[in-house]
Amino acid sequence: MNLGINDIREITSAMSAYTNMDYTEYALSFLKRRLAYIFDQFNIRKVGTFIEALSKNDFREHVIKLMFVENSEMFRDPAFWRSLRDNVLLNLPEGTQNIWVPDEPSGEEIFSLAIILHEMNQAGKYNILCSNPSTSICASIREGRINASHLDVSQTNYKRLENRDRFNEYIKKENGTVLLTENITSQVNCEEFDIIKNNKPDKTGLIIFRNKAIYYNTKKAEKTLTELYNNLLPGGYIAIGVKEKMPLSINDELIVVDKSEKIYQKPQLKRNSHHA
């Protein structure tokens, strides 16, 4: 399905009338690819047919789910997870209760984090929270479901990170479905909310938001990253994708923890502050 600019504007305008379906500030290139994919999945050939179908709850849920690009593998970019483990996870600010992975599309990021904390004997110390507006995605994450077709890649990534082979200890198979074991899934919670419109978790010491702002236009990317940064505790950390940039408005405040992996720290106190 080849959608033009006017088609995309008409579609996103219609979608924005529904809860958790405002994609008007997403990048045009992303919308063109993703909506064409969704049209093909439902074998839809006319914009009007798609807009009419939005009136059905089940259809909207499917669309919200399909608008997310899945993380295909666990421990993707092992150097990032190594840096997070070695430079961040034992240095979270005092008062940290939450580690937050906003708009988690399929669970791989938060499951990777939970396994690392488990192996650091830090399991249960923090509430590991992810969020997604899709009911079905959150249900899948709570269940601990992972993509069976990417198990080999995930295991290879884990070996590169940990230099050992314990990955299979965390996997179980039930009726053809691959799930993570209870000692990992019990650490994780997924809540259904929009990261801009809904209340964000307080006392958050770490936010992982990798490779998501690349799907936004510049305005939405800056707004979202600024809000996430402002939600951190002083001394907290934020990690973004290697192709993404933190907004210039907060760039001077940032403490660079790992330049190549785009991990930053929020200062304990704003620089240039004066105290009596």
Disulfide bonds with the S-S distance in Angstrom:
Cys138-Cys190 2.46
